[in-house]
Amino acid sequence: MIRSSKAFLSAAILAAGVAAMPAMAQTAATGAQAPVPAQPTAPAMQPTDAQLQKFVQTSQKVAAVVEEYQPKLQASPDDGAREQVMREADEKMVQLVRADGLTVDEFNGIGAAIQQDPQLRQRAIDLANKSGG
């Protein structure tokens, strides 16, 4: 699962973007990261409502970790330091995902599905708005 670390971080950044959409729409904030392109390797999963709700809740927590670690990553003086910051952030995000009852694969799969399916993305945004947006 060495490859999954960077893939998970990319999915987490995407999730952070999904979680931040309601807030960005409300505050008209700019400077958000560009969405990470999906890898069309497998058909998108169709999450249940419960899985989508967990994803939205977890995405909001993951977004906070991304916000916390992004300045640390940018301030890292070299590749070794950046790798350490990424590893630390990844561990925190994995713990959050698991604590909310999802596997990393489920979280990544839902994130990919949201990116590929505009209707699913809208459902996730609606859930995020209801839960605290």
VEXKE-53290 format. One line per 2 residues: number of its first residue (from 1); their letters; for each residue x, y, z of N, C-alpha, C, O. Coordinates in pm, 1 decimal. Layout:
NUM	a	X Y Z X Y Z X Y Z X Y Z ~ ...
***
This chain:
1	mi	80.8 -120.2 0.0 0.0 0.0 0.0 84.5 125.7 0.0 34.8 231.2 39.4 ~ 207.9 119.9 -41.6 291.6 238.4 -47.7 230.0 339.0 -144.2 226.7 458.4 -114.4
3	rs	181.9 293.9 -257.3 122.8 379.7 -357.4 0.3 451.3 -302.8 -30.1 562.5 -345.8 ~ -69.3 390.7 -210.3 -194.9 447.6 -162.4 -175.3 576.8 -85.0 -267.9 657.4 -75.9
5	sk	-57.1 598.5 -29.2 -34.5 719.6 48.7 -56.1 843.8 -36.2 -133.0 932.1 1.7 ~ 10.3 851.5 -149.9 -6.6 969.5 -235.3 -145.8 972.2 -296.9 -204.8 1079.1 -312.4
7	af	-198.5 855.3 -332.1 -333.8 850.6 -387.0 -433.9 895.4 -282.2 -529.6 966.5 -312.8 ~ -411.4 853.4 -158.2 -501.8 892.8 -51.1 -492.4 1041.4 -26.4 -594.4 1107.5 -7.1
9	ls	-371.9 1095.2 -26.5 -355.8 1238.3 -5.6 -426.5 1315.3 -116.5 -490.2 1417.2 -89.8 ~ -416.3 1268.3 -239.4 -486.7 1333.2 -350.2 -637.4 1326.3 -330.2 -708.4 1424.5 -351.8
11	aa	-685.6 1209.8 -288.8 -828.9 1194.8 -262.8 -871.1 1284.4 -147.4 -980.2 1341.3 -148.5 ~ -784.5 1296.4 -48.5 -815.9 1381.8 66.1 -824.8 1527.4 23.8 -911.5 1600.9 71.0
13	il	-736.4 1569.0 -64.2 -741.3 1706.9 -113.7 -869.6 1728.7 -192.3 -933.5 1833.2 -180.0 ~ -907.1 1630.3 -273.0 -1033.8 1637.8 -344.5 -1149.4 1645.9 -246.0 -1240.5 1726.9 -262.6
15	aa	-1145.4 1562.5 -144.5 -1250.7 1563.2 -43.3 -1255.8 1697.2 27.7 -1363.4 1748.1 58.9 ~ -1139.3 1753.6 53.0 -1135.1 1884.8 116.9 -1203.8 1987.8 27.5 -1274.0 2076.5 76.0
17	gv	-1183.1 1975.2 -102.0 -1251.1 2065.8 -194.2 -1401.2 2048.2 -191.1 -1475.1 2146.5 -193.6 ~ -1447.8 1923.5 -185.6 -1591.3 1897.0 -177.4 -1647.1 1951.8 -46.7 -1753.0 2014.7 -45.2
19	aa	-1576.2 1927.9 62.0 -1623.0 1973.5 192.3 -1624.1 2126.0 199.3 -1708.4 2184.7 267.1 ~ -1532.0 2189.1 130.2 -1521.9 2334.6 136.4 -1615.8 2404.6 39.8 -1634.7 2525.7 50.3
21	mp	-1675.1 2332.0 -54.1 -1761.6 2397.0 -153.4 -1871.5 2482.3 -90.5 -1888.7 2597.3 -131.1 ~ -1946.2 2430.9 6.3 -2050.3 2515.9 64.3 -1992.5 2640.8 129.4 -2047.8 2749.7 114.9
23	am	-1882.9 2625.8 200.2 -1821.4 2740.3 265.6 -1768.8 2838.6 162.2 -1783.0 2959.8 178.3 ~ -1708.1 2786.8 56.4 -1655.8 2875.8 -46.8 -1769.8 2948.1 -116.9 -1756.8 3065.3 -152.0
25	aq	-1880.0 2879.9 -137.2 -1993.4 2944.7 -201.9 -2048.8 3055.2 -113.3 -2091.7 3159.5 -162.6 ~ -2047.7 3032.3 17.6 -2101.1 3132.1 108.7 -2007.8 3251.4 123.7 -2053.4 3365.4 132.5
27	ta	-1877.8 3225.8 126.6 -1783.6 3333.9 151.5 -1722.7 3388.7 23.4 -1651.2 3488.9 26.3 ~ -1750.4 3323.9 -88.1 -1693.1 3360.3 -217.6 -1540.5 3364.9 -209.7 -1476.4 3449.9 -271.6
29	at	-1484.0 3273.2 -133.5 -1338.8 3266.7 -119.4 -1277.4 3222.3 -251.1 -1337.8 3146.3 -326.9 ~ -1157.5 3270.3 -276.9 -1086.0 3229.8 -397.6 -953.3 3168.6 -357.5 -915.0 3171.2 -240.5
31	ga	-884.2 3113.8 -454.7 -754.2 3054.6 -428.4 -761.4 2908.7 -387.1 -663.6 2854.0 -336.2 ~ -874.5 2845.8 -407.8 -886.6 2704.0 -372.4 -804.1 2620.8 -469.8 -776.9 2662.9 -582.2
33	qa	-765.3 2503.8 -425.1 -687.5 2415.5 -510.2 -771.9 2364.6 -626.1 -893.4 2348.4 -614.4 ~ -706.1 2340.3 -735.9 -775.2 2281.8 -850.2 -809.3 2137.3 -817.8 -733.7 2071.0 -746.7
35	pv	-921.3 2086.9 -868.2 -957.0 1947.1 -842.7 -851.5 1852.9 -898.4 -788.8 1880.5 -1000.7 ~ -833.6 1743.2 -830.4 -738.6 1641.3 -873.8 -809.3 1552.8 -976.4 -917.5 1501.6 -948.1
37	pa	-750.7 1533.7 -1094.9 -817.4 1449.7 -1195.4 -834.7 1306.8 -1146.9 -746.1 1250.0 -1083.0 ~ -948.5 1250.5 -1177.7 -975.9 1111.7 -1138.6 -897.9 1017.7 -1229.1 -869.9 1049.5 -1344.6
39	qp	-863.9 903.8 -1175.9 -798.9 801.7 -1255.0 -906.9 704.4 -1300.8 -959.2 628.6 -1219.1 ~ -941.4 704.6 -1428.5 -1052.3 620.6 -1476.7 -1013.0 474.2 -1488.5 -1022.0 415.8 -1596.5
41	ta	-969.5 414.7 -1378.2 -925.0 276.6 -1382.8 -1037.4 178.7 -1351.6 -1032.3 63.1 -1393.5 ~ -1138.6 224.0 -1278.6 -1247.3 135.0 -1240.1 -1377.2 213.8 -1244.0 -1376.4 336.0 -1228.9
43	pa	-1489.0 144.4 -1264.3 -1615.5 216.0 -1262.7 -1639.3 276.7 -1124.0 -1602.1 218.3 -1022.2 ~ -1701.0 393.1 -1121.9 -1727.1 460.9 -995.8 -1825.0 380.6 -911.6 -1921.6 323.8 -962.5
45	mq	-1798.1 377.3 -782.5 -1889.3 307.2 -692.9 -2013.3 393.0 -670.1 -2010.0 514.7 -688.5 ~ -2119.0 330.4 -631.2 -2241.9 402.1 -597.0 -2262.0 387.7 -446.1 -2315.5 286.9 -399.9
47	pt	-2219.4 488.0 -369.6 -2230.2 475.6 -224.4 -2374.4 481.2 -177.2 -2460.3 543.8 -239.3 ~ -2398.2 414.3 -66.2 -2529.4 424.0 -2.8 -2541.8 562.3 59.1 -2442.8 634.6 70.5
49	da	-2662.2 598.9 98.9 -2680.6 727.7 165.5 -2597.4 735.7 292.7 -2539.6 840.0 323.3 ~ -2591.4 625.3 366.8 -2513.6 623.0 490.8 -2364.5 642.8 462.0 -2296.6 716.6 533.3
51	ql	-2314.1 577.0 357.8 -2173.4 593.0 321.2 -2145.5 736.6 276.0 -2042.6 794.3 311.1 ~ -2236.5 793.1 199.1 -2217.4 929.3 151.5 -2217.8 1027.6 268.7 -2138.6 1121.9 271.4
53	qk	-2306.3 1005.5 364.6 -2310.7 1090.7 483.7 -2179.3 1081.0 561.1 -2124.5 1182.6 603.9 ~ -2129.0 959.2 578.8 -2000.9 940.4 648.1 -1889.2 1009.2 570.6 -1802.1 1073.2 629.5
55	fv	-1892.3 996.0 438.9 -1789.7 1058.9 355.7 -1790.8 1209.5 375.0 -1685.5 1270.9 391.9 ~ -1909.0 1269.3 372.5 -1919.5 1414.7 388.0 -1865.8 1457.7 524.1 -1788.4 1553.0 533.6
57	qt	-1906.7 1387.7 628.7 -1858.8 1421.4 763.6 -1707.8 1405.6 772.9 -1639.0 1491.5 828.1 ~ -1657.2 1296.9 719.4 -1514.0 1271.7 724.1 -1438.7 1372.2 637.3 -1329.9 1416.5 674.0
59	sq	-1495.0 1407.8 524.2 -1430.9 1503.8 434.6 -1408.0 1637.2 504.0 -1305.5 1702.1 483.6 ~ -1503.3 1677.1 585.3 -1488.4 1803.1 657.5 -1371.6 1796.1 755.7 -1298.1 1893.3 772.8
61	kv	-1355.0 1681.5 819.6 -1242.7 1662.2 912.1 -1111.0 1654.6 835.1 -1010.1 1711.5 876.8 ~ -1113.4 1583.8 722.8 -994.3 1571.4 638.9 -954.7 1708.7 584.9 -836.0 1739.7 574.6
63	aa	-1052.7 1789.9 551.0 -1023.8 1924.8 501.5 -947.4 2005.4 606.2 -857.2 2082.2 572.6 ~ -983.3 1987.8 731.5 -913.4 2058.4 838.6 -767.9 2012.6 847.5 -678.6 2093.6 872.1
65	vv	-744.1 1882.2 827.4 -607.3 1831.3 829.8 -529.6 1887.5 711.0 -414.0 1927.0 725.8 ~ -591.7 1891.2 594.3 -526.1 1946.4 475.7 -489.1 2092.4 501.6 -377.7 2135.0 471.1
67	ee	-582.8 2169.0 557.9 -554.3 2309.6 588.6 -441.0 2323.3 689.6 -358.3 2414.0 679.5 ~ -437.8 2232.9 786.9 -333.4 2237.6 889.2 -196.1 2205.8 830.6 -97.1 2270.0 865.7
69	yq	-190.0 2107.0 741.4 -60.9 2060.4 692.3 -12.8 2129.8 565.7 105.9 2121.7 533.9 ~ -98.3 2196.2 494.0 -55.3 2260.6 369.7 54.5 2364.8 394.4 153.9 2365.1 321.8
71	pk	40.5 2453.1 493.9 150.3 2547.8 519.0 280.1 2478.0 560.8 389.3 2521.6 524.4 ~ 267.3 2370.1 637.1 385.7 2294.2 677.7 454.0 2233.5 555.5 576.7 2232.5 545.3
73	lq	373.4 2183.6 464.2 427.3 2123.4 342.8 497.9 2228.6 258.4 607.4 2204.9 207.4 ~ 435.5 2343.9 243.8 494.4 2450.5 163.1 621.4 2506.8 226.4 710.8 2553.9 156.1
75	as	628.9 2501.7 359.4 746.4 2554.7 428.9 859.2 2453.0 440.6 968.1 2485.8 487.8 ~ 833.5 2330.3 397.9 936.1 2225.8 408.5 1053.9 2260.0 317.8 1035.2 2293.7 200.9
77	pd	1176.1 2251.0 372.5 1293.4 2294.7 296.8 1340.3 2198.1 187.7 1411.4 2238.5 95.7 ~ 1301.0 2070.9 197.6 1349.3 1974.4 98.2 1251.5 1858.4 84.2 1151.9 1850.0 156.1
79	dg	1281.9 1769.5 -9.5 1194.0 1655.8 -36.3 1176.0 1565.7 84.6 1066.0 1516.4 109.2 ~ 1281.6 1543.9 159.5 1273.1 1458.3 277.4 1177.6 1515.5 380.5 1097.1 1442.5 438.3
81	ar	1186.1 1644.4 403.4 1096.8 1709.6 499.3 953.2 1706.6 448.3 860.4 1682.8 525.5 ~ 934.3 1730.8 318.0 799.7 1725.7 259.3 741.1 1585.8 272.6 622.8 1570.8 303.3
83	eq	822.2 1484.1 250.0 775.1 1346.2 261.4 731.1 1316.7 404.9 630.0 1249.8 426.1 ~ 805.7 1365.7 502.2 770.1 1345.0 642.3 638.0 1414.6 675.7 553.5 1356.9 744.2
85	vm	619.7 1536.5 628.4 495.1 1609.6 652.6 378.2 1536.5 587.0 271.6 1523.2 647.0 ~ 398.0 1489.2 464.3 292.4 1416.0 394.4 257.4 1287.5 468.1 140.2 1251.6 479.4
87	re	359.3 1218.5 518.0 336.9 1093.3 590.5 255.6 1119.8 718.0 162.2 1046.2 749.7 ~ 292.5 1225.2 789.7 221.9 1259.9 913.0 75.8 1297.2 884.7 -15.2 1253.3 955.0
89	ad	55.0 1378.3 781.2 -81.3 1418.0 743.3 -161.6 1296.1 699.3 -278.4 1281.3 735.5 ~ -99.0 1210.0 622.1 -165.3 1089.5 573.2 -210.3 1002.2 690.5 -322.1 950.7 690.4
91	ek	-124.2 985.7 789.4 -159.4 903.7 905.8 -280.0 962.3 978.9 -370.3 889.4 1019.9 ~ -280.5 1093.5 994.7 -394.4 1157.8 1061.4 -523.2 1136.7 983.1 -627.8 1106.2 1040.3
93	mv	-514.3 1153.2 851.3 -633.7 1138.4 768.8 -684.6 994.8 769.9 -805.4 971.9 775.8 ~ -594.5 899.0 764.4 -634.8 757.8 768.8 -705.7 729.5 900.3 -808.3 661.6 902.0
95	ql	-652.2 780.8 1010.4 -716.0 760.7 1141.1 -856.1 820.2 1143.6 -948.7 759.1 1197.0 ~ -872.0 938.7 1086.4 -1004.2 1002.4 1083.1 -1103.1 920.6 1001.1 -1217.3 900.5 1042.3
97	vr	-1058.9 873.8 885.7 -1146.1 794.8 798.0 -1191.2 668.6 869.8 -1309.9 635.8 870.7 ~ -1097.2 598.7 929.2 -1130.7 474.0 998.2 -1218.9 499.7 1119.9 -1310.0 421.8 1147.9
99	ad	-1192.6 608.2 1192.1 -1272.0 640.3 1310.5 -1417.7 669.5 1274.2 -1507.9 648.3 1355.2 ~ -1439.7 718.0 1152.5 -1575.8 747.5 1107.4 -1642.4 628.9 1039.6 -1751.6 642.8 984.5
101	gl	-1578.3 511.9 1042.7 -1642.1 390.3 995.4 -1627.1 360.6 847.5 -1703.4 281.1 792.6 ~ -1530.5 422.8 782.1 -1504.2 393.2 641.7 -1364.4 334.8 628.8 -1277.3 360.4 711.9
103	tv	-1343.9 256.8 524.9 -1207.3 215.4 492.7 -1148.9 321.9 400.7 -1222.1 402.3 343.0 ~ -1018.1 321.7 387.8 -953.2 416.2 296.8 -1001.4 391.4 153.9 -1023.5 486.1 78.5
105	de	-1017.5 264.1 116.7 -1065.2 232.3 -18.2 -1206.4 286.0 -41.7 -1235.8 338.9 -148.9 ~ -1294.0 272.5 59.2 -1429.2 326.9 45.2 -1424.6 479.4 30.5 -1491.1 536.9 -55.7
107	fn	-1345.6 542.8 115.5 -1333.4 688.5 111.0 -1283.3 733.9 -26.4 -1340.8 824.0 -87.4 ~ -1176.4 671.0 -74.0 -1121.8 705.7 -204.9 -1221.9 676.7 -316.6 -1235.8 755.3 -410.3
109	gi	-1291.7 563.0 -305.9 -1390.4 526.9 -407.7 -1506.0 625.1 -413.4 -1551.7 662.2 -521.5 ~ -1552.9 666.8 -297.5 -1662.3 765.3 -293.6 -1613.0 898.3 -348.7 -1684.9 965.5 -422.7
111	ga	-1490.9 936.6 -313.1 -1434.0 1060.7 -365.7 -1424.9 1058.8 -517.7 -1457.7 1157.3 -583.9 ~ -1380.4 946.6 -572.4 -1371.3 933.1 -717.9 -1510.0 936.0 -781.3 -1530.2 998.3 -885.6
113	ai	-1605.1 868.1 -717.7 -1741.4 865.8 -771.2 -1801.7 1005.7 -771.3 -1870.0 1044.0 -866.2 ~ -1777.0 1080.8 -666.7 -1828.9 1218.3 -657.9 -1770.0 1304.1 -769.0 -1839.0 1387.5 -827.6
115	qq	-1643.4 1283.4 -796.9 -1580.3 1362.2 -902.2 -1637.2 1327.9 -1039.9 -1649.4 1415.3 -1125.7 ~ -1671.7 1201.4 -1060.9 -1718.3 1156.2 -1191.6 -1867.8 1177.2 -1213.9 -1912.7 1183.1 -1328.3
117	dp	-1944.9 1188.5 -1106.8 -2090.3 1192.8 -1117.9 -2145.1 1324.0 -1062.4 -2149.6 1342.2 -940.7 ~ -2186.8 1415.7 -1149.9 -2235.6 1546.1 -1103.4 -2355.6 1536.2 -1008.2 -2367.8 1617.1 -916.2
119	ql	-2443.3 1438.6 -1029.2 -2558.6 1423.9 -940.4 -2515.2 1379.3 -800.9 -2567.4 1427.4 -700.4 ~ -2420.3 1287.8 -795.9 -2367.6 1242.1 -667.4 -2293.7 1355.7 -597.5 -2304.3 1372.3 -476.0
121	rq	-2219.0 1433.4 -674.8 -2147.6 1549.1 -619.0 -2247.1 1646.6 -556.9 -2223.2 1699.8 -448.5 ~ -2357.8 1669.7 -625.4 -2458.6 1761.4 -572.2 -2521.5 1706.2 -444.7 -2547.8 1781.3 -350.8
123	ra	-2545.5 1575.3 -441.1 -2598.2 1513.5 -317.9 -2502.3 1534.9 -202.3 -2544.1 1565.9 -90.8 ~ -2372.0 1518.0 -229.8 -2269.8 1537.7 -124.9 -2268.6 1683.2 -79.5 -2259.0 1710.2 40.2
125	id	-2278.0 1776.1 -172.3 -2279.8 1918.9 -136.1 -2404.4 1950.2 -53.6 -2397.1 2023.9 44.7 ~ -2518.2 1894.5 -93.1 -2640.7 1916.5 -16.8 -2628.3 1862.8 125.7 -2671.7 1927.1 221.2
127	la	-2568.7 1744.6 138.7 -2546.8 1687.1 272.1 -2452.3 1775.2 354.1 -2473.8 1795.8 473.6 ~ -2348.2 1826.6 289.5 -2253.5 1912.9 360.1 -2323.0 2041.3 406.5 -2297.5 2089.8 516.8
129	nk	-2409.8 2095.3 322.6 -2484.8 2216.2 361.0 -2574.3 2189.7 479.9 -2584.3 2273.1 569.9 ~ -2639.8 2074.0 481.4 -2730.0 2038.0 591.6 -2654.1 2014.4 719.9 -2703.6 2045.8 828.1
131	sg	-2533.1 1958.7 709.2 -2461.2 1920.4 830.3 -2379.6 2032.5 891.6 -2313.1 2011.4 993.0 ~ -2382.9 2148.6 833.8 -2310.2 2256.7 898.8 -2255.2 2360.0 804.0 -2167.9 2438.4 841.0
133	g	-2305.0 2361.1 682.3 -2255.1 2457.3 585.4 -2323.1 2582.5 590.9 -2291.1 2673.5 514.4
***
